[in-house]
Amino acid sequence: MTKETSIKMETNEDLNETVDIKEEGEESYEEKIKNCNSIATPLMPKKLAKKVYKLIKNAYKTKNCVRAGLKDVQKHIRKGETGIVIFAGDVFPIDIMCHLPVVCEDKNIPYAFSPSRYDIGECLGVKRGSLMVLIKEDPSYEDSYKKIKNSLEALARESLQK
């Protein structure tokens, strides 16, 4: 997500000093984690988050496989749709969505938290952030879906043991 460049600068003391410069507005994964709220567990590791973002992009290309946003996801979970739910971890106030992880647990829907709502929105092709996404199973991306679903279930078991 971030691009780092090295620039060699000439100074009087050190002729080969390198400086890392990040593009403006880009945050590292660790900086995004610092912005997460207190209920954001289980939080996806960086490697899993990249795979999930790729799955969201693939699923979004298929019609009716992605439900995005608070109202849409909440409505379809209540109606009985299943899949994987990805919540944004940097939502404030948390009262607007703090009941949904419990609903997912009751309905046996695996879920995890992404560190940034803007990353979820970017995967959906929107300039704004998205609070949550429900990804339904489809044959076009079945292999990666099952791997990620198993990873999220394992992540949930680990967070319960802590």
CORURVEN-V195883 format. One record per residue. D_LAST is the distance of its C-alpha to the last C-alpha in Angstrom with 1 decimal. Layout:
# CORURVEN-V195883
d_last = <D_LAST:D_LAST>
This chain:
# CORURVEN-V195883
d_last = <29.8:31.2:34.3:34.9:38.4:39.8:43.1:45.2:46.8:49.8:49.8:52.0:49.5:47.6:49.2:46.2:43.4:41.0:39.3:36.4:37.1:34.9:36.5:36.5:34.0:31.5:28.1:25.8:22.4:20.8:23.2:22.3:18.6:19.8:21.5:18.6:18.0:15.2:14.3:14.1:10.8:10.6:13.1:15.2:15.9:19.6:20.9:19.5:20.8:24.2:24.3:23.4:26.1:28.6:27.9:28.5:31.7:32.8:32.0:33.8:37.0:37.0:38.4:36.2:33.0:31.2:30.7:30.1:29.7:28.3:31.3:31.8:28.3:28.0:31.4:30.8:27.5:29.4:32.2:30.0:29.5:26.6:25.2:22.4:21.6:20.8:20.4:21.3:18.9:21.8:23.3:24.9:25.4:22.2:24.0:25.9:23.0:20.0:21.1:21.0:17.4:17.8:21.1:19.7:17.2:20.2:22.4:20.1:20.4:17.8:17.1:15.6:16.6:19.2:19.7:23.3:25.4:28.4:27.1:26.8:30.3:31.7:30.7:32.6:35.6:35.5:35.9:33.8:30.0:28.6:25.7:24.6:25.9:26.1:27.1:29.0:29.6:33.0:34.9:35.6:32.1:30.7:29.5:27.3:26.1:24.9:23.1:21.3:20.5:18.9:16.9:15.6:14.8:12.9:11.0:10.3:9.1:6.7:5.4:5.5:3.8:0.0>
